[in-house]
Amino acid sequence: MVIDLEAVKGYCRVDGDEEDDLLLSLVDAAKEYLSGAGVNEPEGDNPLYLLAVKALTLHYYDHRGTTESGAVAAIPGIQNAIVQLKLRAEAARIVEVESWPTA
């Protein structure tokens, strides 16, 4: 699934092209985070997945270089979206396995 850079820039309220490389690397990090959480990148459009990627990207963008203690570890609302995406992926895998022909 291709994540539109302009959509990410709009979500993050970033103007200009100076931060494009940074934003693209943060999008990759967000996708990797989701993959590690058990949420694989969907083949088609999935608005919930796109929201999770954009929200994680914004979080990473806003907190780059943050070293103070007490920083917010979770993004309110996004953890629920990630869990839902993960459960959907697990359910799809179960359905796929159950539909395999038996010998």
Secondary structure, DSSP 8 states (H G I E B T S, - for coil): ----HHHHHHHHT--SSTTHHHHHHHHHHHHHHHHHTT----SS--HHHHHHHHHHHHHHHHTTT---TT---S-TTHHHHHHHHHHHHHHHHHHHHHTS---
